[in-house]
């Protein structure tokens, strides 16, 4: 039996699982949000004013490189806020 979605719950289709799942549950940490944005902009857009952007001749993102937590990324934070996602557990802190 499939349960009803709860208020503030976002159904995710990332590759953490082979099925639709709750955003922020288990292996799903929302990294796809940051990675997709980075792949589309490579340091442009929102990333230009981000403290996590390193520009030592080659632009890199500390979150995409695994040096910082995904929750530190402003793009990820905006996604969570825009979709009104209620975070529980390790991502909710």
Rosetta silent file (secondary structure, phi, psi, omega in degrees, C-alpha in Angstrom):
SEQUENCE: XXXXXXXXXXXXXXXXXXXXXXXXXXXXXXXXXXXXXXXXXXXXXXXXXXXXXXXXXXXXXXXXXXXXXXXXXXXXXXXXXXXXXXXXXXXXX
SCORE:     score description
SCORE:     0.000 S_00000001
   1 L     0.000  132.819 -179.500    0.000    0.000    0.000 S_00000001
   2 L   -88.650  130.167 -179.790    1.345    3.392   -0.953 S_00000001
   3 L   -84.521  157.513  178.693    1.187    6.041    1.753 S_00000001
   4 L   -74.125  143.657  176.599    0.045    9.597    1.100 S_00000001
   5 L   -65.161  144.098  177.810    2.778   12.230    0.787 S_00000001
   6 L   -88.504  156.353  177.626    3.229   14.391    3.839 S_00000001
   7 L   -61.396  134.063 -179.369    3.194   18.188    3.750 S_00000001
   8 L    84.154    5.916 -179.812    6.688   19.481    2.989 S_00000001
   9 L   -98.836  133.921 -178.891    7.765   16.211    1.414 S_00000001
  10 L  -114.229  125.898  179.130    9.338   16.319   -2.052 S_00000001
  11 E   -83.605  124.137 -174.411    9.336   13.218   -4.250 S_00000001
  12 E  -107.733  147.421  178.656   12.758   12.802   -5.830 S_00000001
  13 L  -122.538   24.887 -178.947   13.730   10.853   -8.946 S_00000001
  14 L   -69.149  178.409 -175.122   17.523   11.065   -8.631 S_00000001
  15 L   -88.520   10.960  176.688   19.796    8.069   -9.127 S_00000001
  16 L   -64.799  -33.099  177.624   20.305    7.383   -5.419 S_00000001
  17 L  -135.027  159.861  179.733   17.530    4.792   -5.760 S_00000001
  18 L   -85.095    5.961 -178.253   15.891    3.064   -8.730 S_00000001
  19 L  -135.088  165.248  176.460   12.479    4.257   -7.568 S_00000001
  20 L   -67.167  139.533 -174.031   10.846    7.538   -6.610 S_00000001
  21 E  -148.483  172.716  179.740   11.731    8.426   -3.041 S_00000001
  22 E   -76.618  132.023  176.306   11.623   11.169   -0.443 S_00000001
  23 L   -60.965  129.752  178.002   14.158   13.969   -0.984 S_00000001
  24 L    86.988    4.725 -179.743   16.780   13.833    1.745 S_00000001
  25 L   -98.549  133.263  176.384   16.012   10.260    2.750 S_00000001
  26 L    61.447 -122.341 -177.966   18.741    7.620    2.988 S_00000001
  27 L   -78.136  -11.391 -178.497   21.285    7.941    0.176 S_00000001
  28 L   -84.004  111.223  178.851   19.455   10.895   -1.388 S_00000001
  29 L  -115.248    1.436  179.114   21.108   14.095   -0.204 S_00000001
  30 L    85.000   13.401  179.773   20.142   16.348   -3.114 S_00000001
  31 H   -57.879  -31.229 -179.087   23.623   16.399   -4.647 S_00000001
  32 H   -58.518  -31.441  179.448   21.991   16.173   -8.077 S_00000001
  33 H   -62.910  -48.121 -179.184   20.649   19.730   -7.617 S_00000001
  34 H   -67.951  -46.430 -177.566   24.152   21.135   -7.172 S_00000001
  35 H   -63.766  -43.978  178.372   25.734   18.927   -9.828 S_00000001
  36 H   -61.771  -42.362  179.707   23.080   19.708  -12.460 S_00000001
  37 H   -65.647  -44.056 -179.917   23.418   23.444  -11.825 S_00000001
  38 H   -62.218  -44.856 -179.869   27.218   23.266  -11.958 S_00000001
  39 H   -62.548  -30.596 -179.633   27.168   21.245  -15.205 S_00000001
  40 H   -83.584  -21.952 -172.867   24.857   23.829  -16.751 S_00000001
  41 H  -124.785  -21.576 -179.988   26.742   26.951  -15.628 S_00000001
  42 L    42.382   56.497  176.220   30.365   25.991  -14.772 S_00000001
  43 L    90.991    0.217  176.954   30.876   28.768  -12.299 S_00000001
  44 L   -95.591 -170.182  177.585   28.437   31.224  -13.846 S_00000001
  45 H    59.776 -131.745 -178.979   24.981   32.267  -12.686 S_00000001
  46 H   -61.344  -27.219 -174.624   24.479   31.913   -8.936 S_00000001
  47 H   -68.983  -22.831 -175.165   27.991   30.483   -8.555 S_00000001
  48 H   -61.452  -30.737 -179.083   29.769   33.755   -9.385 S_00000001
  49 H  -105.107   11.443 -176.401   29.056   35.207   -5.948 S_00000001
  50 L   -84.836  137.787  177.729   29.382   31.934   -4.003 S_00000001
  51 L   -70.256  -16.281 -177.763   32.085   31.529   -1.341 S_00000001
  52 L   -90.032    1.168  178.305   32.464   27.875   -2.347 S_00000001
  53 E   -86.436  126.108  175.625   33.697   28.746   -5.848 S_00000001
  54 E  -106.455  130.822 -179.210   37.457   28.353   -6.330 S_00000001
  55 E  -129.254   77.885  178.715   38.997   30.178   -9.261 S_00000001
  56 L  -105.975   52.976 -175.505   42.684   29.259   -9.467 S_00000001
  57 L    92.421  -33.393  175.809   42.860   29.395  -13.246 S_00000001
  58 L  -130.086  124.190 -178.783   40.205   26.671  -13.409 S_00000001
  59 E   -73.051  129.976  176.235   36.837   27.203  -11.779 S_00000001
  60 E  -136.806  156.382  178.379   35.850   24.473   -9.355 S_00000001
  61 E  -111.239  128.865 -178.539   33.092   24.051   -6.794 S_00000001
  62 L   -65.521  -28.924  178.353   33.999   22.807   -3.339 S_00000001
  63 L   -73.721  -46.590  179.945   30.651   20.990   -3.023 S_00000001
  64 L   -63.863  -35.822  178.881   30.965   19.219   -6.392 S_00000001
  65 L   -76.509   -9.654  177.646   34.581   18.301   -5.534 S_00000001
  66 L    88.145   10.542 -179.628   33.403   16.813   -2.210 S_00000001
  67 L   -83.111  -25.862 -179.491   35.240   19.269    0.040 S_00000001
  68 L  -126.455  159.550  178.566   32.062   20.801    1.500 S_00000001
  69 L   -72.117  147.149  179.319   28.635   19.470    2.418 S_00000001
  70 H   -60.745  -28.637 -178.857   25.830   19.792   -0.100 S_00000001
  71 H   -69.909  -14.154  178.571   23.790   21.679    2.504 S_00000001
  72 H   -81.650  -14.578 -175.082   26.304   24.560    2.347 S_00000001
  73 L   -77.964  126.473  178.595   25.495   25.301   -1.319 S_00000001
  74 H   -61.525  -32.626  177.800   23.228   28.325   -1.904 S_00000001
  75 H   -65.170  -42.839  178.062   21.693   26.664   -4.999 S_00000001
  76 H   -64.365  -43.948  179.831   20.733   23.638   -2.884 S_00000001
  77 H   -62.210  -41.285  177.346   19.377   25.902   -0.133 S_00000001
  78 H   -64.008  -40.094  178.651   17.284   27.845   -2.671 S_00000001
  79 H   -61.149  -46.528  179.747   15.915   24.573   -4.092 S_00000001
  80 H   -63.322  -43.890 -179.350   14.869   23.373   -0.640 S_00000001
  81 H   -68.141  -44.788 -178.628   13.293   26.721    0.214 S_00000001
  82 H   -61.211  -41.601 -179.301   11.523   27.130   -3.156 S_00000001
  83 L   -86.514    2.623  179.166    9.999   23.640   -2.979 S_00000001
  84 L    51.577   46.919 -178.496    9.172   24.105    0.726 S_00000001
  85 L   -81.767  128.034  176.956   10.916   20.864    1.589 S_00000001
  86 L   -92.445  115.066 -177.127   10.826   19.963    5.256 S_00000001
  87 L   -91.566  134.926  178.101   14.143   18.284    6.051 S_00000001
  88 L  -122.305  162.411  174.405   14.346   15.593    8.682 S_00000001
  89 L    71.637 -140.663 -171.874   17.244   13.584   10.025 S_00000001
  90 L   -65.698  -31.170  179.515   20.863   14.231    9.016 S_00000001
  91 L   -81.694  -25.662 -178.978   20.068   16.979    6.457 S_00000001
  92 L   -77.959  -25.443  179.794   17.695   18.831    8.759 S_00000001
  93 L    51.732    0.000    0.000   20.273   19.128   11.570 S_00000001
